[in-house]
Amino acid sequence: MRNTWRRWLLLAIPPVLYALGLALPAVNGPQLWLGLPSLMWWVCLCAVSVSAVLVVVERSKGGDEE
């Protein structure tokens, strides 16, 4: 049980770091990355990483099948 919690906490680190990275001047500025505002790319990266973590956690829980 304890290993499972550690694994889930490790999976949560990248989305948290992405969210904290919104304060970086390189992200929160007027520049464009591939033609889109850098903030839009950063928010999309955060959303994709959170979704990936949620999929991994949901699939690793097992047991409860509806």
mmJSON file of the N, C-alpha and C atoms, coordinates in Angstrom:
{"data_MODEL":{"atom_site":{
"group_PDB":["ATOM","ATOM","ATOM","ATOM","ATOM","ATOM","ATOM","ATOM","ATOM","ATOM","ATOM","ATOM","ATOM","ATOM","ATOM","ATOM","ATOM","ATOM","ATOM","ATOM","ATOM","ATOM","ATOM","ATOM","ATOM","ATOM","ATOM","ATOM","ATOM","ATOM","ATOM","ATOM","ATOM","ATOM","ATOM","ATOM","ATOM","ATOM","ATOM","ATOM","ATOM","ATOM","ATOM","ATOM","ATOM","ATOM","ATOM","ATOM","ATOM","ATOM","ATOM","ATOM","ATOM","ATOM","ATOM","ATOM","ATOM","ATOM","ATOM","ATOM","ATOM","ATOM","ATOM","ATOM","ATOM","ATOM","ATOM","ATOM","ATOM","ATOM","ATOM","ATOM","ATOM","ATOM","ATOM","ATOM","ATOM","ATOM","ATOM","ATOM","ATOM","ATOM","ATOM","ATOM","ATOM","ATOM","ATOM","ATOM","ATOM","ATOM","ATOM","ATOM","ATOM","ATOM","ATOM","ATOM","ATOM","ATOM","ATOM","ATOM","ATOM","ATOM","ATOM","ATOM","ATOM","ATOM","ATOM","ATOM","ATOM","ATOM","ATOM","ATOM","ATOM","ATOM","ATOM","ATOM","ATOM","ATOM","ATOM","ATOM","ATOM","ATOM","ATOM","ATOM","ATOM","ATOM","ATOM","ATOM","ATOM","ATOM","ATOM","ATOM","ATOM","ATOM","ATOM","ATOM","ATOM","ATOM","ATOM","ATOM","ATOM","ATOM","ATOM","ATOM","ATOM","ATOM","ATOM","ATOM","ATOM","ATOM","ATOM","ATOM","ATOM","ATOM","ATOM","ATOM","ATOM","ATOM","ATOM","ATOM","ATOM","ATOM","ATOM","ATOM","ATOM","ATOM","ATOM","ATOM","ATOM","ATOM","ATOM","ATOM","ATOM","ATOM","ATOM","ATOM","ATOM","ATOM","ATOM","ATOM","ATOM","ATOM","ATOM","ATOM","ATOM","ATOM","ATOM","ATOM","ATOM","ATOM","ATOM","ATOM","ATOM","ATOM","ATOM","ATOM","ATOM","ATOM"],
"id":[1,2,3,4,5,6,7,8,9,10,11,12,13,14,15,16,17,18,19,20,21,22,23,24,25,26,27,28,29,30,31,32,33,34,35,36,37,38,39,40,41,42,43,44,45,46,47,48,49,50,51,52,53,54,55,56,57,58,59,60,61,62,63,64,65,66,67,68,69,70,71,72,73,74,75,76,77,78,79,80,81,82,83,84,85,86,87,88,89,90,91,92,93,94,95,96,97,98,99,100,101,102,103,104,105,106,107,108,109,110,111,112,113,114,115,116,117,118,119,120,121,122,123,124,125,126,127,128,129,130,131,132,133,134,135,136,137,138,139,140,141,142,143,144,145,146,147,148,149,150,151,152,153,154,155,156,157,158,159,160,161,162,163,164,165,166,167,168,169,170,171,172,173,174,175,176,177,178,179,180,181,182,183,184,185,186,187,188,189,190,191,192,193,194,195,196,197,198],
"type_symbol":["N","C","C","N","C","C","N","C","C","N","C","C","N","C","C","N","C","C","N","C","C","N","C","C","N","C","C","N","C","C","N","C","C","N","C","C","N","C","C","N","C","C","N","C","C","N","C","C","N","C","C","N","C","C","N","C","C","N","C","C","N","C","C","N","C","C","N","C","C","N","C","C","N","C","C","N","C","C","N","C","C","N","C","C","N","C","C","N","C","C","N","C","C","N","C","C","N","C","C","N","C","C","N","C","C","N","C","C","N","C","C","N","C","C","N","C","C","N","C","C","N","C","C","N","C","C","N","C","C","N","C","C","N","C","C","N","C","C","N","C","C","N","C","C","N","C","C","N","C","C","N","C","C","N","C","C","N","C","C","N","C","C","N","C","C","N","C","C","N","C","C","N","C","C","N","C","C","N","C","C","N","C","C","N","C","C","N","C","C","N","C","C","N","C","C","N","C","C"],
"label_atom_id":["N","CA","C","N","CA","C","N","CA","C","N","CA","C","N","CA","C","N","CA","C","N","CA","C","N","CA","C","N","CA","C","N","CA","C","N","CA","C","N","CA","C","N","CA","C","N","CA","C","N","CA","C","N","CA","C","N","CA","C","N","CA","C","N","CA","C","N","CA","C","N","CA","C","N","CA","C","N","CA","C","N","CA","C","N","CA","C","N","CA","C","N","CA","C","N","CA","C","N","CA","C","N","CA","C","N","CA","C","N","CA","C","N","CA","C","N","CA","C","N","CA","C","N","CA","C","N","CA","C","N","CA","C","N","CA","C","N","CA","C","N","CA","C","N","CA","C","N","CA","C","N","CA","C","N","CA","C","N","CA","C","N","CA","C","N","CA","C","N","CA","C","N","CA","C","N","CA","C","N","CA","C","N","CA","C","N","CA","C","N","CA","C","N","CA","C","N","CA","C","N","CA","C","N","CA","C","N","CA","C","N","CA","C","N","CA","C","N","CA","C","N","CA","C","N","CA","C","N","CA","C"],
"label_alt_id":[null,null,null,null,null,null,null,null,null,null,null,null,null,null,null,null,null,null,null,null,null,null,null,null,null,null,null,null,null,null,null,null,null,null,null,null,null,null,null,null,null,null,null,null,null,null,null,null,null,null,null,null,null,null,null,null,null,null,null,null,null,null,null,null,null,null,null,null,null,null,null,null,null,null,null,null,null,null,null,null,null,null,null,null,null,null,null,null,null,null,null,null,null,null,null,null,null,null,null,null,null,null,null,null,null,null,null,null,null,null,null,null,null,null,null,null,null,null,null,null,null,null,null,null,null,null,null,null,null,null,null,null,null,null,null,null,null,null,null,null,null,null,null,null,null,null,null,null,null,null,null,null,null,null,null,null,null,null,null,null,null,null,null,null,null,null,null,null,null,null,null,null,null,null,null,null,null,null,null,null,null,null,null,null,null,null,null,null,null,null,null,null,null,null,null,null,null,null],
"label_comp_id":["MET","MET","MET","ARG","ARG","ARG","ASN","ASN","ASN","THR","THR","THR","TRP","TRP","TRP","ARG","ARG","ARG","ARG","ARG","ARG","TRP","TRP","TRP","LEU","LEU","LEU","LEU","LEU","LEU","LEU","LEU","LEU","ALA","ALA","ALA","ILE","ILE","ILE","PRO","PRO","PRO","PRO","PRO","PRO","VAL","VAL","VAL","LEU","LEU","LEU","TYR","TYR","TYR","ALA","ALA","ALA","LEU","LEU","LEU","GLY","GLY","GLY","LEU","LEU","LEU","ALA","ALA","ALA","LEU","LEU","LEU","PRO","PRO","PRO","ALA","ALA","ALA","VAL","VAL","VAL","ASN","ASN","ASN","GLY","GLY","GLY","PRO","PRO","PRO","GLN","GLN","GLN","LEU","LEU","LEU","TRP","TRP","TRP","LEU","LEU","LEU","GLY","GLY","GLY","LEU","LEU","LEU","PRO","PRO","PRO","SER","SER","SER","LEU","LEU","LEU","MET","MET","MET","TRP","TRP","TRP","TRP","TRP","TRP","VAL","VAL","VAL","CYS","CYS","CYS","LEU","LEU","LEU","CYS","CYS","CYS","ALA","ALA","ALA","VAL","VAL","VAL","SER","SER","SER","VAL","VAL","VAL","SER","SER","SER","ALA","ALA","ALA","VAL","VAL","VAL","LEU","LEU","LEU","VAL","VAL","VAL","VAL","VAL","VAL","VAL","VAL","VAL","GLU","GLU","GLU","ARG","ARG","ARG","SER","SER","SER","LYS","LYS","LYS","GLY","GLY","GLY","GLY","GLY","GLY","ASP","ASP","ASP","GLU","GLU","GLU","GLU","GLU","GLU"],
"label_asym_id":["A","A","A","A","A","A","A","A","A","A","A","A","A","A","A","A","A","A","A","A","A","A","A","A","A","A","A","A","A","A","A","A","A","A","A","A","A","A","A","A","A","A","A","A","A","A","A","A","A","A","A","A","A","A","A","A","A","A","A","A","A","A","A","A","A","A","A","A","A","A","A","A","A","A","A","A","A","A","A","A","A","A","A","A","A","A","A","A","A","A","A","A","A","A","A","A","A","A","A","A","A","A","A","A","A","A","A","A","A","A","A","A","A","A","A","A","A","A","A","A","A","A","A","A","A","A","A","A","A","A","A","A","A","A","A","A","A","A","A","A","A","A","A","A","A","A","A","A","A","A","A","A","A","A","A","A","A","A","A","A","A","A","A","A","A","A","A","A","A","A","A","A","A","A","A","A","A","A","A","A","A","A","A","A","A","A","A","A","A","A","A","A","A","A","A","A","A","A"],
"label_entity_id":["1","1","1","1","1","1","1","1","1","1","1","1","1","1","1","1","1","1","1","1","1","1","1","1","1","1","1","1","1","1","1","1","1","1","1","1","1","1","1","1","1","1","1","1","1","1","1","1","1","1","1","1","1","1","1","1","1","1","1","1","1","1","1","1","1","1","1","1","1","1","1","1","1","1","1","1","1","1","1","1","1","1","1","1","1","1","1","1","1","1","1","1","1","1","1","1","1","1","1","1","1","1","1","1","1","1","1","1","1","1","1","1","1","1","1","1","1","1","1","1","1","1","1","1","1","1","1","1","1","1","1","1","1","1","1","1","1","1","1","1","1","1","1","1","1","1","1","1","1","1","1","1","1","1","1","1","1","1","1","1","1","1","1","1","1","1","1","1","1","1","1","1","1","1","1","1","1","1","1","1","1","1","1","1","1","1","1","1","1","1","1","1","1","1","1","1","1","1"],
"label_seq_id":[1,1,1,2,2,2,3,3,3,4,4,4,5,5,5,6,6,6,7,7,7,8,8,8,9,9,9,10,10,10,11,11,11,12,12,12,13,13,13,14,14,14,15,15,15,16,16,16,17,17,17,18,18,18,19,19,19,20,20,20,21,21,21,22,22,22,23,23,23,24,24,24,25,25,25,26,26,26,27,27,27,28,28,28,29,29,29,30,30,30,31,31,31,32,32,32,33,33,33,34,34,34,35,35,35,36,36,36,37,37,37,38,38,38,39,39,39,40,40,40,41,41,41,42,42,42,43,43,43,44,44,44,45,45,45,46,46,46,47,47,47,48,48,48,49,49,49,50,50,50,51,51,51,52,52,52,53,53,53,54,54,54,55,55,55,56,56,56,57,57,57,58,58,58,59,59,59,60,60,60,61,61,61,62,62,62,63,63,63,64,64,64,65,65,65,66,66,66],
"pdbx_PDB_ins_code":[null,null,null,null,null,null,null,null,null,null,null,null,null,null,null,null,null,null,null,null,null,null,null,null,null,null,null,null,null,null,null,null,null,null,null,null,null,null,null,null,null,null,null,null,null,null,null,null,null,null,null,null,null,null,null,null,null,null,null,null,null,null,null,null,null,null,null,null,null,null,null,null,null,null,null,null,null,null,null,null,null,null,null,null,null,null,null,null,null,null,null,null,null,null,null,null,null,null,null,null,null,null,null,null,null,null,null,null,null,null,null,null,null,null,null,null,null,null,null,null,null,null,null,null,null,null,null,null,null,null,null,null,null,null,null,null,null,null,null,null,null,null,null,null,null,null,null,null,null,null,null,null,null,null,null,null,null,null,null,null,null,null,null,null,null,null,null,null,null,null,null,null,null,null,null,null,null,null,null,null,null,null,null,null,null,null,null,null,null,null,null,null,null,null,null,null,null,null],
"Cartn_x":[0.825,0.0,0.866,1.936,2.783,3.493,3.91,4.545,3.612,2.343,1.359,1.256,1.209,1.122,2.368,3.539,4.779,4.767,4.304,4.25,3.297,2.148,1.192,1.742,2.463,3.061,4.137,4.911,5.918,5.27,4.14,3.429,2.859,2.598,2.005,3.036,4.309,5.339,5.378,5.404,5.477,4.326,3.055,1.999,2.137,2.589,2.768,3.878,4.965,6.065,5.624,4.822,4.316,3.44,2.61,1.744,2.576,3.604,4.469,5.276,5.532,6.297,5.567,4.28,3.528,4.052,4.76,5.293,6.621,7.211,8.488,8.324,9.254,9.156,9.206,9.893,9.967,8.623,7.763,6.445,5.374,5.419,4.391,4.841,5.0,5.455,4.78,5.161,4.491,5.05,5.947,6.566,5.662,5.988,5.243,6.112,5.513,6.176,5.396,6.031,5.39,4.103,4.117,2.987,1.877,1.953,0.942,1.583,0.804,1.378,1.961,3.089,3.782,2.912,2.088,1.221,0.213,-0.265,-1.207,-0.523,0.71,1.452,1.661,2.01,2.299,1.038,-0.084,-1.342,-1.756,-1.577,-1.894,-0.992,0.288,1.211,0.794,0.368,-0.1,-1.361,-2.292,-3.537,-3.276,-2.393,-2.077,-1.383,-0.482,0.222,-0.721,-1.632,-2.608,-3.499,-3.928,-4.758,-4.012,-2.735,-1.942,-1.794,-1.567,-1.443,-2.764,-3.869,-5.171,-5.459,-5.066,-5.252,-4.419,-3.171,-2.304,-2.863,-3.297,-3.839,-5.117,-5.985,-7.25,-7.021,-6.082,-5.814,-5.082,-4.319,-3.567,-4.412,-5.559,-6.404,-6.994,-7.507,-8.087,-9.254,-9.693,-10.726,-12.122,-12.458,-13.803,-14.107,-14.755,-15.182,-16.684,-17.106,-18.541,-19.18],
"Cartn_y":[-1.2,0.0,1.26,1.232,2.412,2.724,1.688,1.893,2.567,2.234,2.828,4.325,4.751,6.179,6.918,6.306,6.938,7.113,6.088,6.16,7.268,7.373,8.416,9.792,9.949,11.239,11.607,10.63,10.901,11.305,10.709,11.078,12.497,12.974,14.296,15.421,15.099,16.146,16.952,16.334,17.158,18.157,17.775,18.784,19.937,19.637,20.703,21.644,21.091,21.94,22.783,22.212,22.995,24.142,23.892,24.941,26.044,25.663,26.665,27.435,26.814,27.452,28.58,28.743,29.83,31.198,31.286,32.559,32.912,31.998,32.274,33.348,34.294,35.343,34.795,33.685,33.102,32.546,32.222,31.671,32.755,33.566,34.587,35.894,35.886,37.071,37.185,38.206,38.466,37.663,36.717,35.993,34.886,34.475,33.407,32.169,31.0,29.717,29.014,28.777,28.126,28.844,30.151,30.959,31.16,30.535,30.706,31.333,32.045,32.62,31.529,31.845,30.861,30.394,31.267,30.89,29.817,29.909,28.892,27.524,27.489,26.234,25.659,26.523,26.058,25.498,26.161,25.683,24.361,24.223,22.958,21.836,22.126,21.133,20.697,21.641,21.329,20.449,20.792,20.025,18.603,18.461,17.122,16.284,16.889,16.115,15.697,16.569,16.199,15.073,15.147,14.08,12.755,12.804,11.572,10.963,11.788,11.284,10.675,11.316,10.78,9.437,9.28,7.999,6.908,7.219,6.232,5.832,6.796,6.503,5.679,6.038,5.318,3.87,3.652,2.297,1.467,2.101,1.34,0.979,1.651,1.342,-0.07,-0.402,-1.739,-2.0,-3.231,-3.635,-3.209,-1.943,-1.433,-1.313,-2.295,-2.244,-1.982,-1.028,-0.713,-1.376],
"Cartn_z":[0.0,0.0,0.0,0.779,0.885,-0.441,-1.164,-2.459,-3.454,-3.388,-4.287,-4.064,-2.819,-2.523,-2.992,-2.81,-3.277,-4.792,-5.483,-6.947,-7.394,-6.738,-7.103,-6.803,-5.701,-5.392,-6.4,-6.835,-7.861,-9.187,-9.5,-10.721,-10.643,-9.451,-9.288,-9.363,-9.304,-9.298,-10.6,-11.79,-13.015,-13.184,-12.977,-13.124,-12.129,-10.923,-9.93,-10.375,-10.886,-11.368,-12.562,-13.45,-14.58,-14.092,-13.1,-12.571,-11.912,-11.19,-10.57,-11.614,-12.736,-13.797,-14.5,-14.24,-14.868,-14.459,-13.343,-12.876,-13.543,-14.31,-14.966,-16.035,-16.096,-17.128,-18.551,-18.761,-20.103,-20.551,-19.617,-19.95,-19.919,-18.908,-18.697,-19.328,-20.638,-21.351,-22.698,-23.469,-24.75,-25.927,-25.703,-26.812,-27.35,-28.572,-29.237,-29.339,-29.135,-29.346,-30.434,-31.56,-32.706,-33.123,-33.025,-33.476,-32.469,-31.311,-30.269,-29.042,-28.235,-27.013,-26.115,-25.501,-24.667,-23.51,-22.985,-21.872,-22.297,-23.533,-24.024,-24.106,-24.62,-24.673,-23.281,-22.337,-20.977,-20.319,-20.494,-19.912,-20.558,-21.864,-22.542,-22.043,-21.841,-21.309,-19.909,-19.106,-17.752,-17.814,-18.682,-18.794,-19.293,-20.263,-20.79,-19.724,-18.964,-17.936,-16.806,-16.425,-15.39,-15.896,-17.148,-17.714,-17.761,-18.121,-18.165,-16.778,-15.782,-14.407,-13.95,-14.268,-13.875,-14.544,-15.804,-16.49,-15.824,-15.499,-14.86,-13.498,-12.725,-11.393,-11.507,-12.428,-12.59,-13.024,-13.934,-14.403,-13.373,-12.5,-11.5,-10.284,-10.115,-8.962,-9.069,-10.239,-10.441,-9.508,-9.461,-8.506,-8.869,-8.803,-9.013,-10.496,-11.035,-12.434,-12.462,-13.272,-13.339,-14.511],
"occupancy":[1.0,1.0,1.0,1.0,1.0,1.0,1.0,1.0,1.0,1.0,1.0,1.0,1.0,1.0,1.0,1.0,1.0,1.0,1.0,1.0,1.0,1.0,1.0,1.0,1.0,1.0,1.0,1.0,1.0,1.0,1.0,1.0,1.0,1.0,1.0,1.0,1.0,1.0,1.0,1.0,1.0,1.0,1.0,1.0,1.0,1.0,1.0,1.0,1.0,1.0,1.0,1.0,1.0,1.0,1.0,1.0,1.0,1.0,1.0,1.0,1.0,1.0,1.0,1.0,1.0,1.0,1.0,1.0,1.0,1.0,1.0,1.0,1.0,1.0,1.0,1.0,1.0,1.0,1.0,1.0,1.0,1.0,1.0,1.0,1.0,1.0,1.0,1.0,1.0,1.0,1.0,1.0,1.0,1.0,1.0,1.0,1.0,1.0,1.0,1.0,1.0,1.0,1.0,1.0,1.0,1.0,1.0,1.0,1.0,1.0,1.0,1.0,1.0,1.0,1.0,1.0,1.0,1.0,1.0,1.0,1.0,1.0,1.0,1.0,1.0,1.0,1.0,1.0,1.0,1.0,1.0,1.0,1.0,1.0,1.0,1.0,1.0,1.0,1.0,1.0,1.0,1.0,1.0,1.0,1.0,1.0,1.0,1.0,1.0,1.0,1.0,1.0,1.0,1.0,1.0,1.0,1.0,1.0,1.0,1.0,1.0,1.0,1.0,1.0,1.0,1.0,1.0,1.0,1.0,1.0,1.0,1.0,1.0,1.0,1.0,1.0,1.0,1.0,1.0,1.0,1.0,1.0,1.0,1.0,1.0,1.0,1.0,1.0,1.0,1.0,1.0,1.0,1.0,1.0,1.0,1.0,1.0,1.0],
"B_iso_or_equiv":[0.0,0.0,0.0,0.0,0.0,0.0,0.0,0.0,0.0,0.0,0.0,0.0,0.0,0.0,0.0,0.0,0.0,0.0,0.0,0.0,0.0,0.0,0.0,0.0,0.0,0.0,0.0,0.0,0.0,0.0,0.0,0.0,0.0,0.0,0.0,0.0,0.0,0.0,0.0,0.0,0.0,0.0,0.0,0.0,0.0,0.0,0.0,0.0,0.0,0.0,0.0,0.0,0.0,0.0,0.0,0.0,0.0,0.0,0.0,0.0,0.0,0.0,0.0,0.0,0.0,0.0,0.0,0.0,0.0,0.0,0.0,0.0,0.0,0.0,0.0,0.0,0.0,0.0,0.0,0.0,0.0,0.0,0.0,0.0,0.0,0.0,0.0,0.0,0.0,0.0,0.0,0.0,0.0,0.0,0.0,0.0,0.0,0.0,0.0,0.0,0.0,0.0,0.0,0.0,0.0,0.0,0.0,0.0,0.0,0.0,0.0,0.0,0.0,0.0,0.0,0.0,0.0,0.0,0.0,0.0,0.0,0.0,0.0,0.0,0.0,0.0,0.0,0.0,0.0,0.0,0.0,0.0,0.0,0.0,0.0,0.0,0.0,0.0,0.0,0.0,0.0,0.0,0.0,0.0,0.0,0.0,0.0,0.0,0.0,0.0,0.0,0.0,0.0,0.0,0.0,0.0,0.0,0.0,0.0,0.0,0.0,0.0,0.0,0.0,0.0,0.0,0.0,0.0,0.0,0.0,0.0,0.0,0.0,0.0,0.0,0.0,0.0,0.0,0.0,0.0,0.0,0.0,0.0,0.0,0.0,0.0,0.0,0.0,0.0,0.0,0.0,0.0,0.0,0.0,0.0,0.0,0.0,0.0],
"pdbx_formal_charge":[null,null,null,null,null,null,null,null,null,null,null,null,null,null,null,null,null,null,null,null,null,null,null,null,null,null,null,null,null,null,null,null,null,null,null,null,null,null,null,null,null,null,null,null,null,null,null,null,null,null,null,null,null,null,null,null,null,null,null,null,null,null,null,null,null,null,null,null,null,null,null,null,null,null,null,null,null,null,null,null,null,null,null,null,null,null,null,null,null,null,null,null,null,null,null,null,null,null,null,null,null,null,null,null,null,null,null,null,null,null,null,null,null,null,null,null,null,null,null,null,null,null,null,null,null,null,null,null,null,null,null,null,null,null,null,null,null,null,null,null,null,null,null,null,null,null,null,null,null,null,null,null,null,null,null,null,null,null,null,null,null,null,null,null,null,null,null,null,null,null,null,null,null,null,null,null,null,null,null,null,null,null,null,null,null,null,null,null,null,null,null,null,null,null,null,null,null,null],
"auth_seq_id":[1,1,1,2,2,2,3,3,3,4,4,4,5,5,5,6,6,6,7,7,7,8,8,8,9,9,9,10,10,10,11,11,11,12,12,12,13,13,13,14,14,14,15,15,15,16,16,16,17,17,17,18,18,18,19,19,19,20,20,20,21,21,21,22,22,22,23,23,23,24,24,24,25,25,25,26,26,26,27,27,27,28,28,28,29,29,29,30,30,30,31,31,31,32,32,32,33,33,33,34,34,34,35,35,35,36,36,36,37,37,37,38,38,38,39,39,39,40,40,40,41,41,41,42,42,42,43,43,43,44,44,44,45,45,45,46,46,46,47,47,47,48,48,48,49,49,49,50,50,50,51,51,51,52,52,52,53,53,53,54,54,54,55,55,55,56,56,56,57,57,57,58,58,58,59,59,59,60,60,60,61,61,61,62,62,62,63,63,63,64,64,64,65,65,65,66,66,66],
"auth_comp_id":["MET","MET","MET","ARG","ARG","ARG","ASN","ASN","ASN","THR","THR","THR","TRP","TRP","TRP","ARG","ARG","ARG","ARG","ARG","ARG","TRP","TRP","TRP","LEU","LEU","LEU","LEU","LEU","LEU","LEU","LEU","LEU","ALA","ALA","ALA","ILE","ILE","ILE","PRO","PRO","PRO","PRO","PRO","PRO","VAL","VAL","VAL","LEU","LEU","LEU","TYR","TYR","TYR","ALA","ALA","ALA","LEU","LEU","LEU","GLY","GLY","GLY","LEU","LEU","LEU","ALA","ALA","ALA","LEU","LEU","LEU","PRO","PRO","PRO","ALA","ALA","ALA","VAL","VAL","VAL","ASN","ASN","ASN","GLY","GLY","GLY","PRO","PRO","PRO","GLN","GLN","GLN","LEU","LEU","LEU","TRP","TRP","TRP","LEU","LEU","LEU","GLY","GLY","GLY","LEU","LEU","LEU","PRO","PRO","PRO","SER","SER","SER","LEU","LEU","LEU","MET","MET","MET","TRP","TRP","TRP","TRP","TRP","TRP","VAL","VAL","VAL","CYS","CYS","CYS","LEU","LEU","LEU","CYS","CYS","CYS","ALA","ALA","ALA","VAL","VAL","VAL","SER","SER","SER","VAL","VAL","VAL","SER","SER","SER","ALA","ALA","ALA","VAL","VAL","VAL","LEU","LEU","LEU","VAL","VAL","VAL","VAL","VAL","VAL","VAL","VAL","VAL","GLU","GLU","GLU","ARG","ARG","ARG","SER","SER","SER","LYS","LYS","LYS","GLY","GLY","GLY","GLY","GLY","GLY","ASP","ASP","ASP","GLU","GLU","GLU","GLU","GLU","GLU"],
"auth_asym_id":["A","A","A","A","A","A","A","A","A","A","A","A","A","A","A","A","A","A","A","A","A","A","A","A","A","A","A","A","A","A","A","A","A","A","A","A","A","A","A","A","A","A","A","A","A","A","A","A","A","A","A","A","A","A","A","A","A","A","A","A","A","A","A","A","A","A","A","A","A","A","A","A","A","A","A","A","A","A","A","A","A","A","A","A","A","A","A","A","A","A","A","A","A","A","A","A","A","A","A","A","A","A","A","A","A","A","A","A","A","A","A","A","A","A","A","A","A","A","A","A","A","A","A","A","A","A","A","A","A","A","A","A","A","A","A","A","A","A","A","A","A","A","A","A","A","A","A","A","A","A","A","A","A","A","A","A","A","A","A","A","A","A","A","A","A","A","A","A","A","A","A","A","A","A","A","A","A","A","A","A","A","A","A","A","A","A","A","A","A","A","A","A","A","A","A","A","A","A"],
"auth_atom_id":["N","CA","C","N","CA","C","N","CA","C","N","CA","C","N","CA","C","N","CA","C","N","CA","C","N","CA","C","N","CA","C","N","CA","C","N","CA","C","N","CA","C","N","CA","C","N","CA","C","N","CA","C","N","CA","C","N","CA","C","N","CA","C","N","CA","C","N","CA","C","N","CA","C","N","CA","C","N","CA","C","N","CA","C","N","CA","C","N","CA","C","N","CA","C","N","CA","C","N","CA","C","N","CA","C","N","CA","C","N","CA","C","N","CA","C","N","CA","C","N","CA","C","N","CA","C","N","CA","C","N","CA","C","N","CA","C","N","CA","C","N","CA","C","N","CA","C","N","CA","C","N","CA","C","N","CA","C","N","CA","C","N","CA","C","N","CA","C","N","CA","C","N","CA","C","N","CA","C","N","CA","C","N","CA","C","N","CA","C","N","CA","C","N","CA","C","N","CA","C","N","CA","C","N","CA","C","N","CA","C","N","CA","C","N","CA","C","N","CA","C","N","CA","C","N","CA","C","N","CA","C"],
"pdbx_PDB_model_num":[1,1,1,1,1,1,1,1,1,1,1,1,1,1,1,1,1,1,1,1,1,1,1,1,1,1,1,1,1,1,1,1,1,1,1,1,1,1,1,1,1,1,1,1,1,1,1,1,1,1,1,1,1,1,1,1,1,1,1,1,1,1,1,1,1,1,1,1,1,1,1,1,1,1,1,1,1,1,1,1,1,1,1,1,1,1,1,1,1,1,1,1,1,1,1,1,1,1,1,1,1,1,1,1,1,1,1,1,1,1,1,1,1,1,1,1,1,1,1,1,1,1,1,1,1,1,1,1,1,1,1,1,1,1,1,1,1,1,1,1,1,1,1,1,1,1,1,1,1,1,1,1,1,1,1,1,1,1,1,1,1,1,1,1,1,1,1,1,1,1,1,1,1,1,1,1,1,1,1,1,1,1,1,1,1,1,1,1,1,1,1,1,1,1,1,1,1,1]
}}}
